[in-house]
């Protein structure tokens, strides 16, 4: 999973990079402009009290595929996907949770390490994502995937296949191992992936793997409601983190608020979020600082914003911030709205 978390924001030597950065913004129009370029036209609506996004989007081409790393930074509802664009998506959840709606009340939930495949030119789709969501997405063209099916399977795909959207993957699945390998290649050899035969090789591997699993869905479809996202004590702790991130609650305080032991809370976060509660808290605090930097008044200083969040060791704070967002706090401050 670490290779997927690092992809597009970390260079081969482990240093943060903005080489693939397309946008980091609190402006809906700017964010949606780039989303239309990388994905397709659709409608995005904030789903919570935060009305501005805190979005970061990085992307690169792998042949005719586009791999992107994206988060709105706030809870969102996405709908109105343009069926005429001829686009499909593979959405993989690295953090937080996403609910994927295929029709009516039918949905599938993805947690950390799960993917969801949908051909938006053939299937109805909408989604709800929580405030902590972070995705690695693959964008593909329907006609390119159809041609790949013809080439490798020797016949056109069954039209019913394209209309089937489904959840798949899991932390130990062959798909996640393949996606992790692709992400490592991007980090270690970005030019070879983007411009050389390695990229074409990866594109074929990804496409054939997806088509193979897609074909299997006709005979053994995945239930749309296989699992719940997380137990109540995880969701309660996450809400407390969102509400009290500035106060930096202790692990004991989080467990007490959730009504479970520290051991139980740690185990549940590791199982359902692939991190510890304190890692989730650190990410939430850094995201809060970033939001304040982007909304800061002229003349504001990074030191003042960081200290307001309780950061005393500014050097350590800045290093963690750069590792998380791929830019320094001062660079974020310069881009404030």
C-alpha positions in Angstrom: 0.0 0.0 0.0 2.9 2.4 0.7 3.8 2.4 -3.0 0.3 3.7 -3.8 0.4 6.3 -1.1 3.7 7.6 -2.4 2.9 7.5 -6.1 3.1 10.9 -8.0 4.2 12.8 -4.9 7.5 11.1 -4.1 10.6 10.8 -6.4 12.9 7.7 -6.7 15.2 9.0 -4.0 12.3 9.4 -1.5 12.1 13.2 -1.8 8.8 15.0 -2.2 8.0 16.0 -5.8 5.4 18.2 -7.5 6.4 17.0 -11.0 3.0 15.5 -11.6 0.9 18.1 -9.7 -2.0 19.6 -11.7 -3.8 21.5 -9.1 -3.9 22.2 -5.3 -6.8 24.5 -4.7 -9.7 25.6 -2.6 -11.6 26.9 -5.6 -14.3 24.7 -7.0 -14.1 26.0 -10.5 -10.4 25.5 -10.7 -10.6 22.0 -9.3 -13.5 20.9 -11.6 -11.6 22.3 -14.6 -8.8 19.8 -14.0 -11.2 17.0 -13.1 -12.9 17.4 -16.4 -9.5 17.1 -18.2 -8.4 14.0 -16.2 -11.7 12.3 -15.7 -14.8 13.6 -17.5 -17.5 16.2 -16.9 -19.6 15.6 -13.8 -21.2 17.5 -10.9 -19.5 17.8 -7.5 -21.3 19.0 -4.4 -19.9 19.4 -0.9 -21.7 17.0 1.5 -20.8 18.6 4.9 -20.5 22.0 6.5 -17.2 22.8 4.7 -18.2 24.5 1.5 -14.7 24.9 -0.1 -12.6 22.0 -1.3 -9.1 21.4 -0.1 -8.2 19.5 -3.2 -4.9 18.1 -4.5 -4.7 16.3 -7.9 -1.6 14.7 -9.4 -1.7 12.6 -12.6 0.3 11.0 -15.4 -0.3 9.0 -18.6 0.3 5.3 -18.9 -0.3 4.7 -22.6 -4.0 5.5 -23.1 -4.7 5.2 -19.4 -4.4 8.0 -16.9 -3.3 7.3 -13.3 -4.2 10.0 -10.8 -3.9 10.6 -7.1 -6.8 12.7 -5.8 -8.7 14.0 -2.8 -11.3 16.8 -2.5 -10.3 17.3 1.1 -14.0 17.6 2.1 -17.0 15.2 2.0 -18.5 15.3 -1.5 -21.3 13.9 -3.5 -20.5 13.3 -7.2 -23.2 12.7 -9.9 -24.2 13.6 -13.4 -21.3 11.8 -15.1 -21.3 12.5 -18.8 -22.1 9.2 -20.5 -21.2 10.6 -23.9 -17.6 11.0 -22.9 -16.9 7.3 -23.4 -14.9 7.1 -20.2 -14.5 4.4 -17.5 -12.9 4.6 -14.0 -11.2 2.3 -11.6 -11.3 4.0 -8.2 -9.0 2.7 -5.4 -9.4 3.9 -1.9 -6.2 4.6 0.0 -7.7 6.5 2.9 -11.2 7.2 4.2 -14.3 5.6 2.7 -16.4 5.9 -0.4 -19.9 4.7 -1.2 -20.5 3.9 -4.9 -24.1 4.0 -6.1 -24.9 1.9 -9.3 -28.7 2.3 -9.4 -31.5 3.2 -7.1 -30.6 2.0 -3.6 -27.9 -0.4 -4.8 -24.5 0.5 -3.5 -21.0 -0.9 -2.7 -18.7 0.5 0.0 -15.0 0.7 -0.5 -12.5 1.0 2.4 -8.8 1.1 2.3 -7.4 -1.3 -0.3 -10.6 -1.8 -2.2 -11.3 -0.8 -5.8 -14.4 -0.1 -7.8 -14.7 -0.5 -11.6 -17.4 1.3 -13.7 -17.8 2.1 -17.4 -19.5 5.4 -17.2 -20.6 5.2 -20.9 -22.6 2.1 -20.1 -23.7 2.3 -16.4 -25.4 4.8 -14.1 -23.1 5.9 -11.3 -22.8 8.4 -8.4 -20.7 8.4 -5.3 -20.4 9.8 -1.8 -16.9 10.2 -0.2 -16.1 11.2 3.4 -13.8 14.0 4.5 -10.7 11.7 4.8 -11.0 10.1 1.3 -7.9 9.7 -0.8 -8.0 7.8 -4.1 -5.6 6.4 -6.7 -7.7 6.3 -9.9 -7.3 4.9 -13.4 -9.2 6.5 -16.3 -9.7 4.5 -19.5 -11.5 5.0 -22.7 -14.3 2.5 -23.5 -13.2 2.1 -27.2 -9.6 1.4 -26.2 -10.7 -1.2 -23.6 -13.1 -2.8 -26.2 -10.2 -3.0 -28.7 -8.0 -4.6 -26.1 -10.7 -7.2 -25.4 -11.0 -8.0 -29.1 -7.2 -8.4 -29.4 -6.6 -10.6 -26.3 -9.8 -12.6 -26.2 -10.5 -12.9 -29.9 -14.1 -11.6 -29.9 -16.1 -8.5 -28.9 -17.0 -8.3 -25.2 -20.5 -9.2 -24.1 -22.4 -5.9 -23.9 -23.7 -7.0 -20.5 -20.2 -6.9 -19.2 -19.7 -3.2 -19.8 -22.9 -2.4 -17.9 -21.7 -4.3 -14.8 -20.0 -2.1 -12.1 -18.5 -3.9 -9.1 -16.2 -3.7 -6.1 -13.0 -5.8 -6.1 -9.5 -6.0 -4.8 -8.6 -6.1 -1.2 -5.2 -5.5 0.5 -3.8 -8.9 -0.4 -5.4 -9.4 -3.8 -3.5 -9.9 -7.1 -5.0 -6.6 -8.3 -3.6 -4.6 -5.4 -0.2 -6.2 -5.9 -0.3 -5.3 -9.6 -1.3 -1.7 -8.9 1.4 -1.4 -6.3 4.0 -2.6 -8.9 2.7 -0.1 -11.4 3.0 2.7 -8.8 6.6 1.6 -7.9 7.5 1.8 -11.6 6.1 5.3 -11.8 8.0 6.4 -8.8 11.3 4.8 -9.8 11.1 5.2 -13.6 8.6 7.9 -14.5 10.0 8.7 -17.9 10.1 5.1 -19.0 6.5 4.6 -17.9 5.3 7.8 -19.6 7.3 7.6 -22.8 8.8 4.2 -23.2 7.8 0.6 -23.9 7.5 0.0 -20.1 4.4 2.1 -20.1 2.8 0.2 -22.9 3.6 -3.1 -21.1 2.0 -1.8 -17.9 -1.1 -0.5 -19.8 -1.6 -4.0 -21.3 -1.2 -5.8 -18.0 -3.6 -3.5 -16.3 -6.2 -3.7 -19.1 -6.1 -7.5 -19.4 -6.3 -8.0 -15.7 -9.3 -5.8 -15.4 -11.0 -7.4 -18.5 -10.4 -10.9 -17.0 -12.1 -9.9 -13.7 -14.8 -8.1 -15.6 -15.6 -11.2 -17.7 -15.9 -13.3 -14.5 -18.5 -10.9 -13.2 -21.0 -12.3 -15.8 -20.8 -15.8 -14.2 -20.1 -14.9 -10.6 -21.2 -11.3 -9.9 -20.0 -9.6 -6.7 -22.7 -8.7 -4.2 -23.0 -4.9 -4.1 -23.2 -4.9 -0.3 -20.4 -7.3 0.7 -19.2 -5.5 3.8 -19.7 -2.4 5.9 -17.0 0.2 6.0 -16.0 0.1 9.6 -17.4 -0.6 13.1 -19.1 2.2 14.9 -16.1 2.9 17.3 -13.9 3.6 14.3 -16.4 6.1 12.8 -16.9 7.7 16.3 -13.2 8.1 16.7 -12.8 9.6 13.2 -15.6 12.1 14.0 -13.9 13.1 17.2 -10.6 13.5 15.3 -12.4 15.8 12.8 -14.0 17.8 15.7 -11.0 18.1 18.0 -8.0 17.8 15.7 -6.7 21.2 16.8 -6.6 20.1 20.4 -4.6 16.9 19.5 -6.5 14.4 21.7 -4.5 11.5 23.1 -5.0 7.9 22.1 -6.6 7.2 25.4 -9.0 10.1 24.9 -9.9 8.8 21.4 -10.5 5.3 22.8 -12.5 6.6 25.7 -14.7 8.7 23.4 -15.3 5.7 21.2 -16.2 3.5 24.2 -13.5 0.9 23.6 -10.0 0.0 24.8 -6.9 1.5 23.2 -6.0 -2.0 22.0 -9.4 -2.5 20.4 -9.3 0.9 18.7 -5.8 0.4 17.4 -6.7 -3.1 16.0 -9.8 -1.7 14.3 -8.0 1.2 12.7 -5.3 -1.2 11.4 -7.9 -3.5 9.9 -10.3 -1.0 8.4 -8.0 2.0 7.7 -4.6 0.5 7.3 -3.2 3.0 9.8 -3.2 3.8 13.6 -5.6 6.3 15.2 -2.7 8.6 15.9 -1.6 8.4 12.2 -5.1 9.4 11.3 -5.0 12.3 13.8 -1.6 13.5 12.4 -3.0 13.5 8.9 -6.1 15.4 10.0 -4.0 18.0 11.9 -1.8 18.6 8.9 -4.9 18.9 6.6 -6.3 21.5 9.1 -3.1 23.5 9.0 -3.2 23.4 5.2 -6.8 24.6 5.1 -5.8 27.5 7.3 -2.8 28.4 5.2 -4.9 28.5 2.1 -7.5 30.7 3.8 -4.9 33.0 5.5 -5.1 36.7 5.3 -2.3 38.7 3.6 0.7 39.1 5.9 0.1 35.8 7.7 3.1 33.7 8.6 3.5 29.9 8.6 4.8 30.1 12.2 1.7 31.7 13.4 -0.6 29.2 11.7 1.4 26.2 12.9 1.7 27.4 16.5 -2.1 28.0 16.5 -2.4 24.2 15.9 0.1 23.5 18.7 3.2 22.7 16.6 6.3 23.8 18.6 9.0 22.1 16.5 8.6 23.9 13.2 11.4 22.0 11.5 9.7 18.6 12.2 6.3 20.1 11.3 7.6 21.4 7.9 9.2 18.1 7.1 6.0 16.1 7.9 3.9 18.6 6.0 6.1 18.3 2.8 6.0 14.6 3.1 2.2 14.6 3.3 1.4 17.2 0.6 4.5 17.3 -1.6 5.1 21.0 -1.0 6.3 23.2 1.9 4.0 25.2 4.2 5.4 28.4 2.7 4.6 27.2 -0.8 1.0 26.5 0.3 0.7 30.0 1.9 1.8 31.7 -1.4 -1.1 30.0 -3.2 -3.8 31.1 -0.7 -7.1 32.2 -2.1 
